Amino acid sequence: MKGFSEIIGHEDIVEYLQNSLRNRKVSHAYIFNGEDGSGKNMLAGAFAKALECEAGYGDACNMCRSCMQFDSGSHPDIRYVSHEKPDIISVDEIREQVDRDVIIKPYSSKYKIYIIDEAEKLPERSQNALLKTIEEPPAYVVIMLLVNNAQALLPTVRSRCISLDLRAVDTDKICDYLMKELRLPDYQARICAAYAQGNVGRAKAMASSDRFDALNTFVIDLLKRLGEMDVYEIVFAIQEMMTYKSDIYDMIDLMEVWYHDVLILKATNDTNHIVYRDEFRALNRKAVSSSYEGLENIMEALEKAKVRLRANVNFETAMELMLLTMKEN
């Protein structure tokens, strides 16, 4: 990665980190708090690269030996803490990879950096072991905790770290990125950006999915026909949905994008702010024939379907309740 210039959004965090570098006021511990795909790994990586850069002007120069080592994944003073079990970072792993390692000075750089991804997987014992290092670190140590939910960390850990909370990235910025960098057509970029709800990683994953076109086409066709479908047709549609069972949350999110467009048209009749512009006629018909209460009921049904699925309610039952509510409204 080139550095902070590759970060999409999060301008306030980038500015804060760059000012810390320029003013040489670097903390010994940071928490990057944000959901999967929000950009915390890229931010931590860009910060680590800039910290070790020999130019030292607030960003990576991408030319010095340190920057080249980072790019090749062989920087000796940037450590990514690993763990064997998928759901836990054990106390022994923290002691071995951090607590006992910090006493060894950096090999070639000013800092020795430890990046702990999925830090919510640190149980209390592991956090307490890490706390000793965070409380009294050598001057050259910088620890970065990457976490989906900062509340999973002990108050004593949080209080000794600089917390950086990642917010949703503007949809237009994500859309521009998808079109310019990934060469997506305008139509697909708008849908992926809206679906992502401010999460760049999520938008990129959808944009690169081979199943996107098929999934999106299925959703549009279903929603356009749903109001006129008989019960037996709904049952058949649920059987078709089984084909996309692994992508069901993506499917429901696309449905939410569609009905959000309907709400916009009903409230403003402004086509400039809808995602599915090519489907204006179908969206407008739904906007004219629906009440605000009905559309609210539909949006609630979509969210309830997600809750039921996460609670392991039978897939067909969850989909039937969702589709019937959508049809009635």
Contacts in CASP RR format, 6 or more apart in sequence:
PFRMAT RR
TARGET T0000
AUTHOR 0000-0000-0000
METHOD contacts of the structure
MODEL  1
MKGFSEIIGHEDIVEYLQNSLRNRKVSHAYIFNGEDGSGKNMLAGAFAKA
LECEAGYGDACNMCRSCMQFDSGSHPDIRYVSHEKPDIISVDEIREQVDR
DVIIKPYSSKYKIYIIDEAEKLPERSQNALLKTIEEPPAYVVIMLLVNNA
QALLPTVRSRCISLDLRAVDTDKICDYLMKELRLPDYQARICAAYAQGNV
GRAKAMASSDRFDALNTFVIDLLKRLGEMDVYEIVFAIQEMMTYKSDIYD
MIDLMEVWYHDVLILKATNDTNHIVYRDEFRALNRKAVSSSYEGLENIME
ALEKAKVRLRANVNFETAMELMLLTMKEN
1 42 0 8 1.000
1 45 0 8 1.000
1 46 0 8 1.000
1 49 0 8 1.000
1 71 0 8 1.000
2 60 0 8 1.000
2 62 0 8 1.000
3 45 0 8 1.000
3 46 0 8 1.000
3 49 0 8 1.000
3 50 0 8 1.000
3 59 0 8 1.000
3 60 0 8 1.000
3 62 0 8 1.000
4 14 0 8 1.000
4 17 0 8 1.000
4 18 0 8 1.000
4 46 0 8 1.000
4 50 0 8 1.000
4 59 0 8 1.000
4 60 0 8 1.000
5 59 0 8 1.000
6 42 0 8 1.000
6 46 0 8 1.000
7 14 0 8 1.000
7 39 0 8 1.000
7 42 0 8 1.000
7 43 0 8 1.000
7 46 0 8 1.000
8 169 0 8 1.000
8 173 0 8 1.000
8 174 0 8 1.000
8 177 0 8 1.000
8 200 0 8 1.000
9 169 0 8 1.000
9 170 0 8 1.000
9 173 0 8 1.000
9 200 0 8 1.000
10 39 0 8 1.000
10 43 0 8 1.000
10 166 0 8 1.000
10 167 0 8 1.000
10 169 0 8 1.000
13 43 0 8 1.000
13 164 0 8 1.000
13 166 0 8 1.000
14 43 0 8 1.000
14 46 0 8 1.000
16 164 0 8 1.000
17 43 0 8 1.000
17 46 0 8 1.000
17 47 0 8 1.000
17 50 0 8 1.000
17 164 0 8 1.000
18 50 0 8 1.000
18 58 0 8 1.000
18 59 0 8 1.000
19 25 0 8 1.000
20 26 0 8 1.000
20 27 0 8 1.000
21 50 0 8 1.000
21 51 0 8 1.000
21 56 0 8 1.000
21 57 0 8 1.000
21 58 0 8 1.000
21 59 0 8 1.000
22 57 0 8 1.000
22 58 0 8 1.000
26 51 0 8 1.000
26 111 0 8 1.000
26 142 0 8 1.000
27 142 0 8 1.000
27 161 0 8 1.000
27 162 0 8 1.000
28 134 0 8 1.000
28 137 0 8 1.000
28 141 0 8 1.000
28 142 0 8 1.000
28 143 0 8 1.000
29 134 0 8 1.000
29 137 0 8 1.000
29 142 0 8 1.000
29 143 0 8 1.000
29 144 0 8 1.000
29 145 0 8 1.000
29 160 0 8 1.000
29 161 0 8 1.000
29 162 0 8 1.000
30 44 0 8 1.000
30 47 0 8 1.000
30 142 0 8 1.000
30 143 0 8 1.000
30 144 0 8 1.000
30 145 0 8 1.000
30 161 0 8 1.000
30 162 0 8 1.000
30 163 0 8 1.000
30 164 0 8 1.000
31 119 0 8 1.000
31 144 0 8 1.000
31 145 0 8 1.000
31 147 0 8 1.000
31 150 0 8 1.000
31 153 0 8 1.000
31 158 0 8 1.000
31 161 0 8 1.000
31 162 0 8 1.000
31 163 0 8 1.000
31 164 0 8 1.000
32 40 0 8 1.000
32 43 0 8 1.000
32 44 0 8 1.000
32 144 0 8 1.000
32 145 0 8 1.000
32 146 0 8 1.000
32 147 0 8 1.000
32 164 0 8 1.000
32 166 0 8 1.000
33 40 0 8 1.000
33 147 0 8 1.000
33 148 0 8 1.000
33 149 0 8 1.000
33 150 0 8 1.000
33 163 0 8 1.000
33 164 0 8 1.000
33 165 0 8 1.000
33 166 0 8 1.000
34 40 0 8 1.000
34 147 0 8 1.000
34 148 0 8 1.000
34 149 0 8 1.000
34 165 0 8 1.000
34 166 0 8 1.000
35 148 0 8 1.000
35 166 0 8 1.000
35 199 0 8 1.000
36 148 0 8 1.000
37 199 0 8 1.000
37 200 0 8 1.000
37 201 0 8 1.000
37 202 0 8 1.000
38 166 0 8 1.000
38 199 0 8 1.000
38 200 0 8 1.000
38 201 0 8 1.000
39 166 0 8 1.000
39 200 0 8 1.000
39 201 0 8 1.000
40 146 0 8 1.000
40 166 0 8 1.000
41 117 0 8 1.000
41 146 0 8 1.000
43 164 0 8 1.000
43 166 0 8 1.000
44 115 0 8 1.000
44 144 0 8 1.000
44 146 0 8 1.000
45 70 0 8 1.000
45 115 0 8 1.000
46 59 0 8 1.000
46 60 0 8 1.000
47 144 0 8 1.000
48 70 0 8 1.000
48 78 0 8 1.000
48 113 0 8 1.000
48 115 0 8 1.000
48 142 0 8 1.000
48 144 0 8 1.000
49 60 0 8 1.000
49 66 0 8 1.000
49 67 0 8 1.000
49 70 0 8 1.000
50 56 0 8 1.000
50 58 0 8 1.000
50 59 0 8 1.000
50 60 0 8 1.000
51 110 0 8 1.000
51 111 0 8 1.000
51 113 0 8 1.000
51 142 0 8 1.000
52 66 0 8 1.000
52 67 0 8 1.000
52 70 0 8 1.000
52 75 0 8 1.000
52 77 0 8 1.000
52 78 0 8 1.000
52 109 0 8 1.000
52 110 0 8 1.000
52 111 0 8 1.000
52 113 0 8 1.000
53 59 0 8 1.000
53 60 0 8 1.000
53 61 0 8 1.000
53 64 0 8 1.000
53 66 0 8 1.000
53 67 0 8 1.000
54 61 0 8 1.000
54 64 0 8 1.000
54 65 0 8 1.000
54 66 0 8 1.000
54 67 0 8 1.000
55 61 0 8 1.000
55 63 0 8 1.000
55 64 0 8 1.000
60 67 0 8 1.000
60 70 0 8 1.000
61 67 0 8 1.000
62 71 0 8 1.000
65 108 0 8 1.000
66 75 0 8 1.000
66 108 0 8 1.000
66 109 0 8 1.000
69 75 0 8 1.000
69 76 0 8 1.000
70 78 0 8 1.000
75 109 0 8 1.000
76 106 0 8 1.000
76 107 0 8 1.000
76 108 0 8 1.000
76 109 0 8 1.000
77 106 0 8 1.000
77 107 0 8 1.000
77 108 0 8 1.000
77 109 0 8 1.000
77 111 0 8 1.000
77 112 0 8 1.000
77 113 0 8 1.000
78 113 0 8 1.000
78 115 0 8 1.000
79 97 0 8 1.000
79 98 0 8 1.000
79 101 0 8 1.000
79 112 0 8 1.000
79 113 0 8 1.000
79 114 0 8 1.000
79 115 0 8 1.000
80 115 0 8 1.000
80 117 0 8 1.000
81 89 0 8 1.000
81 93 0 8 1.000
81 94 0 8 1.000
81 97 0 8 1.000
81 98 0 8 1.000
81 114 0 8 1.000
81 115 0 8 1.000
81 116 0 8 1.000
81 117 0 8 1.000
82 93 0 8 1.000
82 97 0 8 1.000
83 89 0 8 1.000
83 90 0 8 1.000
83 93 0 8 1.000
83 118 0 8 1.000
83 121 0 8 1.000
84 90 0 8 1.000
84 93 0 8 1.000
87 121 0 8 1.000
88 121 0 8 1.000
88 123 0 8 1.000
88 126 0 8 1.000
89 116 0 8 1.000
89 118 0 8 1.000
89 119 0 8 1.000
89 121 0 8 1.000
89 122 0 8 1.000
89 123 0 8 1.000
89 126 0 8 1.000
90 123 0 8 1.000
90 126 0 8 1.000
91 123 0 8 1.000
91 125 0 8 1.000
91 126 0 8 1.000
91 129 0 8 1.000
93 126 0 8 1.000
94 122 0 8 1.000
94 126 0 8 1.000
94 129 0 8 1.000
94 130 0 8 1.000
95 129 0 8 1.000
97 114 0 8 1.000
98 114 0 8 1.000
98 116 0 8 1.000
98 130 0 8 1.000
98 133 0 8 1.000
98 143 0 8 1.000
99 129 0 8 1.000
99 130 0 8 1.000
99 132 0 8 1.000
99 133 0 8 1.000
101 114 0 8 1.000
102 112 0 8 1.000
102 114 0 8 1.000
102 133 0 8 1.000
102 137 0 8 1.000
102 138 0 8 1.000
102 141 0 8 1.000
103 138 0 8 1.000
104 112 0 8 1.000
105 112 0 8 1.000
105 138 0 8 1.000
105 140 0 8 1.000
106 112 0 8 1.000
106 140 0 8 1.000
110 140 0 8 1.000
111 140 0 8 1.000
111 141 0 8 1.000
111 142 0 8 1.000
112 138 0 8 1.000
112 140 0 8 1.000
112 141 0 8 1.000
112 142 0 8 1.000
113 141 0 8 1.000
113 142 0 8 1.000
113 143 0 8 1.000
113 144 0 8 1.000
114 141 0 8 1.000
114 142 0 8 1.000
114 143 0 8 1.000
114 144 0 8 1.000
115 144 0 8 1.000
115 146 0 8 1.000
116 122 0 8 1.000
116 130 0 8 1.000
116 143 0 8 1.000
116 144 0 8 1.000
116 145 0 8 1.000
116 146 0 8 1.000
117 146 0 8 1.000
118 146 0 8 1.000
118 147 0 8 1.000
118 148 0 8 1.000
119 145 0 8 1.000
119 146 0 8 1.000
119 147 0 8 1.000
119 152 0 8 1.000
119 153 0 8 1.000
120 147 0 8 1.000
120 148 0 8 1.000
120 149 0 8 1.000
120 152 0 8 1.000
120 153 0 8 1.000
122 130 0 8 1.000
122 152 0 8 1.000
122 153 0 8 1.000
124 154 0 8 1.000
127 153 0 8 1.000
127 154 0 8 1.000
127 157 0 8 1.000
128 154 0 8 1.000
130 143 0 8 1.000
130 157 0 8 1.000
131 154 0 8 1.000
131 156 0 8 1.000
131 157 0 8 1.000
131 160 0 8 1.000
133 141 0 8 1.000
133 143 0 8 1.000
134 143 0 8 1.000
134 157 0 8 1.000
134 160 0 8 1.000
134 161 0 8 1.000
135 160 0 8 1.000
137 143 0 8 1.000
143 161 0 8 1.000
145 153 0 8 1.000
145 157 0 8 1.000
145 161 0 8 1.000
147 153 0 8 1.000
150 158 0 8 1.000
150 163 0 8 1.000
150 165 0 8 1.000
168 197 0 8 1.000
168 198 0 8 1.000
168 199 0 8 1.000
169 198 0 8 1.000
169 199 0 8 1.000
169 200 0 8 1.000
170 198 0 8 1.000
171 193 0 8 1.000
171 194 0 8 1.000
171 196 0 8 1.000
171 198 0 8 1.000
172 193 0 8 1.000
174 192 0 8 1.000
174 193 0 8 1.000
174 196 0 8 1.000
174 198 0 8 1.000
174 200 0 8 1.000
174 203 0 8 1.000
175 189 0 8 1.000
175 190 0 8 1.000
175 192 0 8 1.000
175 193 0 8 1.000
177 200 0 8 1.000
177 203 0 8 1.000
178 184 0 8 1.000
178 188 0 8 1.000
178 189 0 8 1.000
178 192 0 8 1.000
178 193 0 8 1.000
178 203 0 8 1.000
178 204 0 8 1.000
178 207 0 8 1.000
179 185 0 8 1.000
179 186 0 8 1.000
179 189 0 8 1.000
182 189 0 8 1.000
182 204 0 8 1.000
182 207 0 8 1.000
182 208 0 8 1.000
184 192 0 8 1.000
184 207 0 8 1.000
187 277 0 8 1.000
187 278 0 8 1.000
188 207 0 8 1.000
188 212 0 8 1.000
189 207 0 8 1.000
190 275 0 8 1.000
190 277 0 8 1.000
191 216 0 8 1.000
191 254 0 8 1.000
191 257 0 8 1.000
191 275 0 8 1.000
191 276 0 8 1.000
192 203 0 8 1.000
192 206 0 8 1.000
192 207 0 8 1.000
192 212 0 8 1.000
193 203 0 8 1.000
194 257 0 8 1.000
194 260 0 8 1.000
194 275 0 8 1.000
195 202 0 8 1.000
195 203 0 8 1.000
195 206 0 8 1.000
195 250 0 8 1.000
195 253 0 8 1.000
195 254 0 8 1.000
195 257 0 8 1.000
196 202 0 8 1.000
196 203 0 8 1.000
196 206 0 8 1.000
197 253 0 8 1.000
206 212 0 8 1.000
206 250 0 8 1.000
209 215 0 8 1.000
211 244 0 8 1.000
211 247 0 8 1.000
215 244 0 8 1.000
215 247 0 8 1.000
215 250 0 8 1.000
215 251 0 8 1.000
215 254 0 8 1.000
216 254 0 8 1.000
218 240 0 8 1.000
218 244 0 8 1.000
218 251 0 8 1.000
219 251 0 8 1.000
219 254 0 8 1.000
219 255 0 8 1.000
219 258 0 8 1.000
220 258 0 8 1.000
220 276 0 8 1.000
220 279 0 8 1.000
220 282 0 8 1.000
222 237 0 8 1.000
223 255 0 8 1.000
223 258 0 8 1.000
223 282 0 8 1.000
224 279 0 8 1.000
224 282 0 8 1.000
225 233 0 8 1.000
226 234 0 8 1.000
226 323 0 8 1.000
226 326 0 8 1.000
226 327 0 8 1.000
227 327 0 8 1.000
229 237 0 8 1.000
229 327 0 8 1.000
234 320 0 8 1.000
234 323 0 8 1.000
234 324 0 8 1.000
234 327 0 8 1.000
235 320 0 8 1.000
237 323 0 8 1.000
238 316 0 8 1.000
238 319 0 8 1.000
238 320 0 8 1.000
238 323 0 8 1.000
241 248 0 8 1.000
241 251 0 8 1.000
241 319 0 8 1.000
242 315 0 8 1.000
242 316 0 8 1.000
244 251 0 8 1.000
245 315 0 8 1.000
248 309 0 8 1.000
248 315 0 8 1.000
249 306 0 8 1.000
249 309 0 8 1.000
252 302 0 8 1.000
252 305 0 8 1.000
252 306 0 8 1.000
252 322 0 8 1.000
255 302 0 8 1.000
256 299 0 8 1.000
256 302 0 8 1.000
257 275 0 8 1.000
257 276 0 8 1.000
258 276 0 8 1.000
258 279 0 8 1.000
258 283 0 8 1.000
259 295 0 8 1.000
259 298 0 8 1.000
259 299 0 8 1.000
259 302 0 8 1.000
260 275 0 8 1.000
261 274 0 8 1.000
261 275 0 8 1.000
261 276 0 8 1.000
261 279 0 8 1.000
261 283 0 8 1.000
262 283 0 8 1.000
262 286 0 8 1.000
262 287 0 8 1.000
262 290 0 8 1.000
262 295 0 8 1.000
263 287 0 8 1.000
263 292 0 8 1.000
263 295 0 8 1.000
264 270 0 8 1.000
264 273 0 8 1.000
264 274 0 8 1.000
265 271 0 8 1.000
265 274 0 8 1.000
265 280 0 8 1.000
265 283 0 8 1.000
265 284 0 8 1.000
265 287 0 8 1.000
266 287 0 8 1.000
266 288 0 8 1.000
266 290 0 8 1.000
266 292 0 8 1.000
266 295 0 8 1.000
271 277 0 8 1.000
271 280 0 8 1.000
274 280 0 8 1.000
274 283 0 8 1.000
276 283 0 8 1.000
290 329 0 8 1.000
293 329 0 8 1.000
294 329 0 8 1.000
295 329 0 8 1.000
297 325 0 8 1.000
297 328 0 8 1.000
297 329 0 8 1.000
298 325 0 8 1.000
298 326 0 8 1.000
298 329 0 8 1.000
301 321 0 8 1.000
301 322 0 8 1.000
301 325 0 8 1.000
301 326 0 8 1.000
301 329 0 8 1.000
302 322 0 8 1.000
302 326 0 8 1.000
304 321 0 8 1.000
304 322 0 8 1.000
305 318 0 8 1.000
305 319 0 8 1.000
305 321 0 8 1.000
305 322 0 8 1.000
308 317 0 8 1.000
308 318 0 8 1.000
308 321 0 8 1.000
309 315 0 8 1.000
309 318 0 8 1.000
END
